[in-house]
């Protein structure tokens, strides 16, 4: 049997197992281990063992549980809710102001957690009922929350970029810095859309009434202090890292400690909060570690087969495609897979093929990590089975139908596609900050 046919058989077996409902790490890892044993006999077991040792020795992986802990601590202790109250009071007098405040809340939550699920949970539970009660258009605000929560996998500390960095063997610090400007640019584009839309159709985002706007300055400043606390935690943590005072892992420890101290100072560090935070941190961290382990094992078998060079030969020599045409086809495949898989599953399924191929085609792997993440954001919101669509359906009140949710994402998906095109055409949007920081 040819190596190309073996690679195709491995890939199809993995997809078949995923379609049967198996867990992602089990499907990928089992196919990799069985293929290794059949190809190389008893020596094939060393591939899985080597992948496990590589994972255990990868020091930056310590950032994963620490940042997840920080995000859940801020969420479980109600500090994220304080942030929304601040945006509610300060942005409410503007048409669409609460929707703009929701986008800013999502950016802040992304900077605390690194997971889109956390942003969706906070947005749907805190912001959505308030926006609907204030008379905001249900279709627009549903799209706002879905689009804003998707920023969690791009704005640092992105857990998805940690996973990509491990699989692609790229520095996580550079990947995080590369996601800063594209993430902020996309958030700014969302805000600009809301401002223009609510200026043209004020009824979609009514301003707060005069009575509600009449909040004493002392109360406003008190809310401002409460809302600035989580932002202060993030910027102090990031600032120490950028100034070179702390390493990447040390900055994540600073963030986790600062979040715990903040909850303690606000007298919200109860036994229940700590238990929930630790339990959720453990569940998510273990899930990611198993996925990384399975992906490393699968990638090692693929490397041993030489499958990547075979695929490059197919695209470049036989089909005559240019590097940019191949790259666009890759992005389209992510959009298709994103209709039924989450971001981590997509990455570990195709990373053994795509990452080495991108490198062979001469593209920057840091830049490609940002492209992959933006494409995942789009796939998250693409019908019929986009991940965020069903998360929103599960969390939204009964008056928000599935049809409303599908219609709500159209303008935001178009904005994301525009952002993706900008980053593809102008790579320095993503690469300038990491190049500036690491070449000083």
N, C-alpha and C positions, 0 to 999 in steps of 0.2 A: 504494500500500500504506500502511495506517495505521501510525502510530508504535508503537501497541500490538502490532500483528502483527509488525513488524520486531523489537521487543524479544523477543517470544516466539520468533521464528525464531532469533535470536542465542543465546538461552538453551538452546533445544533442540539447536542445532548443537554448542554447547559440551559439553552432556551426552553427546551421541552420540560425540563425539571422545574424551571421557574413558572411555566404555564400551569403545572399541576398544583401550584400553591406552596411549594417548598420555600423555606427561608433562603434569603439571598446567599448568605455565607455557606449554608449547607449545600446548595446547588453548585456553586462555583468551586468550593473546596473539594467536594467529593469527586466531581468530574476531573479536577486537576490531579488528585492523588491516585485515582484509578488509572488514568491515562499514564501517569509517571510509572506506576508499577507494571503495566502492560508493556510499555516501551523499553524500560531499562531494568526490569526485574527488581530484586530486593534493593538494589542501589537507588531506585527511584524514590524510596522513602526518605532519602537524605534531602530531597527537594523540599518536602513539607517541613522537615525538621529545620533546614537552613532558613526557610522563610520565617518560622517561629522565632529563631534566634535573632534574625535581623530585626524583627519587630520589637523584641524585648530590649535590644541594645540601642534602639533609635531614641536618643535622649529628648528631641523636641516633641515626641509623642506625649510627654508629661503635660504639655499645654492643653491637651484635649480635655481631661477630666477637670482641670482647674478652671478653664473658661466656662465649661458647662456648669460647674458648681456656682461660679459667680453669677451667671445668668439666672439660674433657678433660685438662688438666694434673693436676688433683687425682685424677682417675680413673686415668689411665695411670701415674702415679707411685706408686700404691698407697696414697695418703693416705686415700682413702675406705674402704679395707679396714681401716685402723687404727681408724677410727671405729666400724666394726661390732664389732671386737674389744673396744673399750671398753664398748659396750652389752651384749655377750655376758657379760662378767665382772660388770658392775654390776647388770644386770637379770635375770640367769639364775636367782637364787634364788627368784623370784616365779613362780607359775603363769601361763603365757602371757607371761613376761617377755621371752623372745627374740623373740616376735611383736611385742610392744610396742616393743622395741629396733629391730626392723626398720622399723616405722612412723617412729620417730624418725630412723633412718638415711635413710629416703626423704625426710623433710622437709629434712634437712641436705643431701642430694644435690640436691634441688630448689633449695635456696638457693645451691648452687654452680653449677648447670648451666642450669636453665630448660627442660630437655627431658625429656619422660616416657620416651623411649627409653633415656636414660642411667640413669635410676632402675631401669628394668626390667632392663637388662643387669647392673647391679651387684647388684640384689636376687636375680636368678635365678642368677648365677654365684657370689656370696659367701654370701648368706643362705639360699637355698632348700636346698642340700645339707646345710648345718649343721642347719637346722630339722628336716629329715627324719631325719637321723642321730640327733637327740636324741629322736625318738619323737613329734614333733608331728603332728597330723592333717594329711594332705596336702591335703585340700580346703580347710581353713581357711587354711593358710599360703599356698597358691596365691592365694586371694582377697586375703590381706593384701598380698602383693607387688604384685599388679595394682592394687589400690586405692591403695596408697602411692605407686607410680610415677606414677599419674595426677596427683598433686599437683604434679609438675614444671611443668605448664603454667599453674598458678595462683599458687604461691608465688614471689615475686620472687627473682632476675631472670628473669621468664617471657619466653621468646623469642616465644611466641604473642601475648602482650599487646603486645610491640613491633610485631609485624605488624599487629595490630588498631589500634594507635595510629596507624600510618602510613596505613592505609586509611581509618580514621574521622576522621583529622586531630585526634586527641586527645593531650594531653601524656602521654608514657610514664611520667614520674615519678608522676603522679596515678594512672595505671592500676596501677602496681606497688604503690603504697600501698593502693589499693582492694582488691588481692588478698590482703593480709596477714591480716586478721582472718578472712575466709571460709576461707582456706587452713588457718590454725591451728585454726579451729573444726571444720573437717572432719577434720583429723588427730586432734583431741581426741575427736571422736565415734567415730572408728575405734578409738582406744585404749580408750574406755569400753566399746565393744562387746566387745573382746577380754577385758577384765577381767571383765565380767559373764558372758560365755560360758564362760570358763575357771574361774570360780568355781562355776558350775552344773555344768560337765562338766570336772573337772580333768584327765581323761585326754587331752583335746584339746591341752593345753599343759603338759606335765609340767615341774616345776622341775628345776634341775640337782641331781645327787646331792651328798651331803655331801663326798665326796672332791673333786669338781670345784669346789665352792664354797670349798674350803680354799686360797685364793690369798693369798699374803703381801700385806700392805698396801702394801709398797714396789712390788710388781708392779702392784697396782691403780692406785696413783698414777701410775706410769709410763705405763700405758695411758690414764689420764685425761688426762695431758698430751698424748699423741699424738692422742687423739680431739678434744681441745679446739682443736687447731691449725686445722683447716679451719673450725670454727665461729668462731674468733677472726678469721680472714681475712674471713669474711662480715660479721660484726658490726662490725668496724673500717671496712670499706668502706661499709656501709650507714650506720653512725654518722656518718662524715664527710659523707655526702650529706645526712642529716637535719639535721645541725648547720649546714649551709650552707657548710662548708669547701670542698667540692668540688662541681662540677656532676655531672650524671648521667653524662656521657661520661668525665669525670675519675675518678669513682668506679669505673667499669668498668675503666679503665686501672690504678687502684690494685689492684683485685682480681686482674687478670691478672698484674701484677708480683709481688704478694704470693704467689700460687700458685706462680710460678716460683721465687721465693726459698725458699719452704717446701720444694719438691722438692730444691733445691740444698743446703739445710741438712741434709736427711735423706740426702744423698748418693744420690739416686735420679734426678737429672737427667742421664740418659744420652742418647747420640745417638739411640738407638731411641725413647725416650720423647718426645724433642723432635720427631722426624720424624713419629711417629704422631699427636701432638697437633696439629702444624701441618697435616698432611694432612687429618685429620678436621675441623678448624676451617675449612679452606678449602672442603671439600666442602659442609658444612652451610651456611656463610655464603653461598656462591654460589647454592645452591639457593633460599634464602630471598630473595635479592636478585632473582633471575629471577622468582620468584612475585610479589613486591611490584610489580615493573615491569609484569608482565602484568595484575595486578589494577588498577593505576592506569589503564592504558590502557583496559581494559574498562569501568571505572567512568566514565571521561571520555566514552566513546561513549554510555553509558546516560544520563548527565546531559544530553548534547546532545539525546537523543531525548525527554526529559521522561517517561521510563518510570515513574519513581518516583511522580509525581503521578497517573499513570493507575492505578497499582496502589492507591494510597491511595483514589482515587475508587471503585474496584471494591469494596474492603473496607468503607469507611465509608458511602458513599452508596447503592450498589446492594445490598450484602448487609446493611447496617445493623449491622455488628459494632462493639462498643466497643473502645477502645484496648487494654484488658487482654485481651480475647478474641483480638485480632490478635497481641498479644505471645505469648500461650500457643501459638497456632498456629505462630508462628515457632520457638519452642522445640521443639515436636513435630517440625517439619520437620528441625531439626538432629539430633534423635535418630534419625530415619529415615535421613538421609544418613550419619550416623556409623557405620551398619552396613557401609558399603562405601567410605567416604572418610576420610582423616585430617583433623586439625583445620585445617591450613593450606588444604587443598583446599576444605573446607566454607566457610571464611571468604571466600576470594577468589571463590568461585562466587556466593554470595548477598549479599556485602557491598554491592555496588552497588545492590541492591534494599533490603536490610534497614536498613542504617545510616541513610540519609536518611529512610526511613519511620519509624524509631524516633524520630528528631528531630522529624519533623512531628507525630507523635502526642503529643509533649510529654514524653517520657521522657529521663532523663539518660544520655548516651552513655558516661560512665565506669562507671556502674552497669550498663548493658547489656553492657559489655565483660566484666564479672565474670560476669553471667548466661550469656553466650555460652560463656565458658571452663568454667564448671561443667557446662553442658549437654554440651560436648565431652568432658569427663571421663566423664560417664554414657554417652555414645555410644561411647566407646572400649571400654567393657566390656559392650556390649549384643549378645547373639547375634542373628543367626547369624554375622555377619562383623565383630564389633568388633575394632578395631586391636590392642588389648592382648591379646585372646584368642589371636590367632595368634602374636604375639610370645612369649607365655608358652609356647605349644605348641612353638615352635621351640627354646626355651631350656630347657624343663623336662626332667627325666630320664624314661626310658621308663615308669616306674611311674605317672606322672601322665598320665592319659588326657584326651582332649578333653572327655569327659563330666564328669570331675572339675573341669576348668577352668570349664565352663559352670555347674556347680552352685556353685562356690566364690564366684562374684561376686554371687549373689542378695542376701545381706544387705548387702553394701557398696553395691550399686546403690540399694537402698532408703534407706540412710543418706544417699547423695548426693542423692537426690530430696528427702529431708527438708531437707538443707542448702540446696538450691536454693529450696525453698518459703520457708525462713526469710529468705533474702536478698531474695526477691521481696516478701515481706510487710513486712520491716523493711529498707529500703534503706540505712539508716544503718550497718548492719553493715559494708557496703562503703565508704560515703561518709564516715564520721566521720573516719577517719585522714587522708585527703588534704585534707579541708576544714580540719581542725585545723592540719595542717602548713603549708598554703599561705595560711592566713588569719592566721597569727601576726603 
